[in-house]
Amino acid sequence: MKIVLATHNRHKVEEIRKILSDLPIELLSLDNFHEIGEIIEDGRTLEENARKKARTVFEKTGLISLADDTGLEVDALGGRPGVYSARYAGEKATYEENNKKLLRELKDIPLDKRTATFSCAISIFGNGVNEIAIGEVPGRILNEARGKNGFGYDPLFLPDGYDASYAEMDSELKNKLSHRARALEEAKKILTRIAGNR
């Protein structure tokens, strides 16, 4: 069964590929479909953005599509950056620019008040298939970046119950406990069911 991951993000593709490696599916990404341009993420929620991306990619490829939208919701900032996580410091912002902006905005907030939730919504869309899977991990935003692994806000996010940021963990541990891993575990059940019906 072929599934298109609705992303060009190599880090994301790699992470998803590892987590879904035991399923009998062939994973493609938008790099296999150059005719699909950028899909504007204008939803008000992660779920809306994920559904829009998955539906658009299915309509253009005819293949079951899996799209995720991920957001970091910081309590002291009223839930920001949320749906704007990837472009928090501007449309073409780098990971580093987004992290710097977040640290600037939290500079006077003590660690115990820097609570946050990393959330991931995954939409699976195809013929007769329209499912959503959600994964969430609570944690805190560190005072400075720590670690060299991962991407995005990983160096700043300290998940509850751990002494290491996402970026200080090896990929095996992160891929077990991350918000995307939790959403993908739910998605895995959906994909297994779909594969069994084909």
C-alpha positions as CSV (number, residue, x, y, z in Angstrom):
1,M,0.0,0.0,0.0
2,K,1.4,3.4,-1.1
3,I,1.0,6.3,1.2
4,V,2.0,9.9,0.5
5,L,3.4,11.9,3.4
6,A,2.2,15.5,2.8
7,T,5.5,17.2,3.5
8,H,8.9,18.2,2.0
9,N,10.5,18.3,5.4
10,R,13.2,15.6,5.4
11,H,13.6,15.5,9.2
12,K,9.9,14.8,9.5
13,V,9.9,12.1,6.7
14,E,12.8,10.4,8.4
15,E,11.1,10.4,11.8
16,I,7.8,9.1,10.4
17,R,9.6,6.4,8.3
18,K,11.3,5.1,11.4
19,I,8.1,4.9,13.4
20,L,6.1,3.3,10.7
21,S,8.9,0.9,9.5
22,D,7.1,-2.2,10.6
23,L,4.0,-1.6,8.5
24,P,3.5,-3.2,5.0
25,I,3.4,0.2,3.3
26,E,5.6,2.2,0.9
27,L,6.0,5.8,2.0
28,L,6.4,8.5,-0.6
29,S,6.7,12.2,0.2
30,L,6.0,15.4,-1.7
31,D,9.5,15.2,-3.1
32,N,8.0,12.5,-5.4
33,F,5.3,14.9,-6.7
34,H,7.0,18.1,-7.8
35,E,3.7,19.3,-9.4
36,I,2.2,19.8,-6.0
37,G,3.1,23.3,-4.9
38,E,3.0,24.7,-1.4
39,I,-0.3,24.0,0.5
40,I,-1.3,27.1,2.4
41,E,-1.9,26.3,6.1
42,D,-4.6,28.7,7.0
43,G,-6.6,26.6,9.4
44,R,-7.3,27.9,13.0
45,T,-6.3,24.6,14.5
46,L,-3.6,21.9,13.9
47,E,-6.4,19.5,13.0
48,E,-7.8,21.8,10.3
49,N,-4.3,22.3,8.7
50,A,-3.6,18.5,8.7
51,R,-7.0,17.7,7.1
52,K,-6.5,20.3,4.4
53,K,-3.0,19.1,3.5
54,A,-4.0,15.4,3.4
55,R,-7.2,16.1,1.4
56,T,-5.3,18.3,-1.1
57,V,-2.5,15.7,-1.6
58,F,-5.1,12.8,-2.1
59,E,-7.0,14.9,-4.7
60,K,-3.8,15.4,-6.6
61,T,-2.3,11.9,-6.4
62,G,-5.2,9.6,-5.9
63,L,-3.2,7.9,-3.1
64,I,-3.9,7.7,0.6
65,S,-2.3,10.7,2.2
66,L,-1.0,11.3,5.7
67,A,-0.4,14.9,6.8
68,D,0.5,16.2,10.2
69,D,0.5,19.6,11.7
70,T,2.5,20.2,14.8
71,G,2.4,23.0,17.3
72,L,4.0,24.1,20.5
73,E,1.5,25.7,22.8
74,V,3.1,27.8,25.6
75,D,0.8,28.6,28.5
76,A,2.5,31.9,29.5
77,L,2.0,33.1,25.9
78,G,-1.7,32.2,25.7
79,G,-1.1,29.1,23.6
80,R,1.3,30.7,21.1
81,P,3.0,29.9,18.8
82,G,0.5,27.1,18.2
83,V,-0.5,26.8,14.5
84,Y,2.2,29.4,13.7
85,S,5.0,27.3,15.3
86,A,6.9,26.8,12.0
87,R,6.7,30.4,11.0
88,Y,6.7,32.1,14.4
89,A,9.5,34.5,13.6
90,G,8.3,35.1,10.0
91,E,7.2,33.2,6.9
92,K,10.7,31.9,6.0
93,A,12.0,31.8,9.5
94,T,14.7,29.2,10.4
95,Y,14.4,26.9,13.4
96,E,17.0,29.1,15.1
97,E,15.1,32.3,14.5
98,N,11.9,30.8,15.9
99,N,13.7,29.5,19.0
100,K,15.3,32.9,19.6
101,K,12.0,34.7,19.4
102,L,10.4,32.2,21.8
103,L,13.3,32.7,24.3
104,R,13.0,36.5,24.0
105,E,9.3,36.4,24.7
106,L,9.8,34.2,27.8
107,K,13.0,35.9,29.1
108,D,11.3,37.2,32.3
109,I,9.2,34.1,33.0
110,P,10.6,31.6,35.6
111,L,11.1,27.9,34.6
112,D,8.2,26.7,36.7
113,K,5.8,29.0,34.8
114,R,7.2,28.0,31.4
115,T,4.8,25.1,30.9
116,A,3.9,24.1,27.4
117,T,2.4,21.3,25.4
118,F,3.8,19.9,22.1
119,S,0.8,18.7,20.0
120,C,0.6,16.8,16.8
121,A,-2.5,16.2,14.7
122,I,-2.3,13.6,11.9
123,S,-4.9,13.3,9.2
124,I,-5.2,10.2,7.0
125,F,-7.3,10.8,3.9
126,G,-8.2,8.6,0.9
127,N,-11.1,6.8,-0.8
128,G,-13.6,6.2,2.0
129,V,-10.9,7.2,4.6
130,N,-11.0,10.4,6.7
131,E,-9.4,9.8,10.1
132,I,-7.5,12.0,12.6
133,A,-5.0,11.0,15.3
134,I,-3.8,13.3,18.0
135,G,-0.6,13.1,20.2
136,E,0.3,15.4,23.0
137,V,3.3,15.7,25.4
138,P,3.4,18.2,28.3
139,G,6.6,19.8,29.3
140,R,8.5,23.1,29.9
141,I,10.5,25.6,27.8
142,L,14.1,25.7,28.9
143,N,16.0,29.0,29.5
144,E,18.5,28.1,26.7
145,A,18.8,25.7,23.8
146,R,20.3,22.3,24.8
147,G,21.3,19.4,22.6
148,K,22.2,19.0,18.9
149,N,19.7,16.3,17.8
150,G,16.2,16.8,16.4
151,F,14.9,20.0,14.8
152,G,12.5,22.8,15.4
153,Y,11.9,23.6,19.0
154,D,13.5,20.3,20.2
155,P,16.5,22.1,21.9
156,L,14.1,24.1,24.1
157,F,11.5,21.5,25.0
158,L,11.9,19.5,28.2
159,P,9.2,16.8,28.4
160,D,7.7,16.2,31.8
161,G,9.5,13.4,33.7
162,Y,12.8,13.8,31.8
163,D,16.0,15.7,32.4
164,A,16.9,15.9,28.8
165,S,15.5,18.1,26.1
166,Y,14.2,16.5,22.9
167,A,17.4,17.5,21.2
168,E,19.5,15.8,23.9
169,M,17.8,12.5,23.4
170,D,18.8,9.9,20.8
171,S,16.3,9.5,18.0
172,E,15.2,6.1,19.4
173,L,14.0,7.6,22.7
174,K,12.5,10.7,21.1
175,N,10.6,8.5,18.6
176,K,9.1,6.6,21.5
177,L,7.8,9.5,23.6
178,S,7.3,12.5,21.3
179,H,4.0,14.1,20.4
180,R,4.4,12.9,16.8
181,A,5.2,9.4,18.0
182,R,2.1,9.3,20.1
183,A,0.0,10.5,17.2
184,L,1.7,8.1,14.8
185,E,0.9,5.2,17.2
186,E,-2.8,6.0,16.8
187,A,-2.3,6.5,13.0
188,K,-0.6,3.1,12.9
189,K,-3.8,1.4,14.2
190,I,-5.8,3.2,11.5
191,L,-3.3,2.3,8.7
192,T,-3.2,-1.4,9.9
193,R,-7.0,-1.5,9.7
194,I,-7.0,0.1,6.2
195,A,-4.3,-2.3,4.9
196,G,-6.3,-5.2,6.2
197,N,-9.4,-4.1,4.3
198,R,-7.5,-3.9,1.0
